[in-house]
Amino acid sequence: MLGLKLPTDPRWVNIVEKNIDEILTDHAYCEQKAASTAISLIVSFPEYPDLVKEMIALSREEMGHFKMVHDRILERGKTLGRDRKDEYVLSLIKFFPKGGSRTTQLIHRLLYAALIEARSCERFRLLSEELEDKELAEFYHKLMVSEAGHYTMFLQFAREYGDTEEVNKKWQDLLTYEATIMKNLGNKETVHG
């Protein structure tokens, strides 16, 4: 369903299990960044009322997820650690050239967002199926369902605002590029790394 060209190595879950506090901190910041992305799309493209409406709802939902993850951190007797660079996202956003029309810039941002949500969904599915901590596994199952909806929403907006054939080609090219990034990731206690 997600179209990812290279699945995550299931051994990634073993790394996560040994570093739950680290993955929760990274996950919390991912949710915060997703909310920031939604707000940034509103600020950058206010002339798209349907997009603005959905991004308002998404920013609220993502901050709700941030709170849920933060609450889990506090329940474990920990505090939110410091944010770290997301190597995956930094590598991913180098794919499309900078510039172009406003519409092209919007399409590229929507495609990046769709792919980040798709990879998060895939990772959350793994966690929901493989974590020994069943309560945490159930937590990730609920978030997986949400991420899948976000992925499809971003992709639908890209196809609505751009030429569908061109958007589909860009999407496939981006998926292929993302697979090359993933070959070097999957060995850290981060959501995407």
Secondary structure as UniProt FT lines:
FT   TURN            10..11
FT   HELIX           12..17
FT   TURN            18..19
FT   HELIX           20..44
FT   TURN            46..47
FT   HELIX           49..75
FT   TURN            76..77
FT   HELIX           87..92
FT   TURN            93..94
FT   HELIX           102..130
FT   HELIX           134..161
FT   HELIX           164..182
FT   TURN            183..184
//
